[in-house]
Amino acid sequence: MELKDLFYGIEDLFENVLFIPYDALRNLELDSWWLANIFSWIFIIIGTVAFVYWMLQLKQFDESTENTYTYEEGNLD
């Protein structure tokens, strides 16, 4: 077995097996653009929800640590 055969096997795996769902979505695009892009919409929604959650957690952390920092005038130590 040559190294070239290994790479051809990997190519065959990806083109004929692992990309079948993407080929189906590509063919579905001719019928319905919305259904063909459903995964993109799902990822956008998940990203938006995660972003809002992260910003709320940062705001909560900032409000809880705001009172822990003290500054005394004249003391630079």
C-alpha positions, 0 to 999 in steps of 0.5 A: 500500500502506497501513501498515495492510496491512503490519501485517495482513501481519505478523499473517497471517505469525505466525498462519498460518505461524510459530505452526504448531508451537505450535498442534501442541503445543497440540493434542498436550496433549489426548493427552499432557501430557508430550510437549506440555511437552517443550520446557519440560523440555529448557530446564529441563535445559539451565538446570540444567546451565548453572547447575551448570557456572557454580557449579563454575567460580566455585568453581574461580576462588575457590579459585585466587585465594584465595591471591593476596590478602594482608593485612599487619597494620598496613599500610593502604596 
